[in-house]
Amino acid sequence: MKWIVGLGNPGQAYRNNRHNVGFMTVDRAAEQWGMPVFQNKLKALVSEGRVKGEKVYLLKPMTYMNLSGESMRAFMDFYKASLEDCIVVYDDLDTPFGQIRLRYQGSSGGHNGIKSIIQHTGTQTFNRIRIGVSRPAPGYNIADYVLADFTKEEAKTLPDVVQTSVDALEFSLENEFDRTMAKFNK
């Protein structure tokens, strides 16, 4: 069993925010993999299906970004899921827009969703896809920036970035995460 967690905030007001690129990626994966039905359980919207012969769960925590770890912990406890079988997808200020970075461990880097996951899992070691949103101009409030929608210019190439993230997720279902990192970290 593999499980993929896309981070974001619930609600229409946040739908196209930079902070919701994890939700966007999970939604695109659900569409591509024929898993469009999400059920509200375990403080998340959860979809399940089979992809490339593998049982896959897609999660979108409904706890708001800063409490994402609560939903992951509930999922882990209910399904006896291993953190080694998880990939977390989220926005990253330190990665340039249009790029993704895969890692298997590290600090939160100031990302409150990742802080919550580390707090609720007790480890910094879990697979992640960081989707670049770049940093705002100096003096621009970080919270305002990540809670703002992508610019019109960014929105033109965002579908390609999301698709690359889904491609990495799909590749990881049949390959070790180290191999996925080698292929998709450029």
PyMOL commands that set and color helices and strands:
alter all, ss='L'
color gray80, all
select helices_A, chain A and resi 12-14+18-32+65-79+83-85+112-121+142-146+152-174+177-184
alter helices_A, ss='H'
color red, helices_A
select strands_A, chain A and resi 2-6+39-41+44-51+54-61+86-92+100-105+125-132
alter strands_A, ss='S'
color yellow, strands_A
deselect
rebuild
show_as cartoon
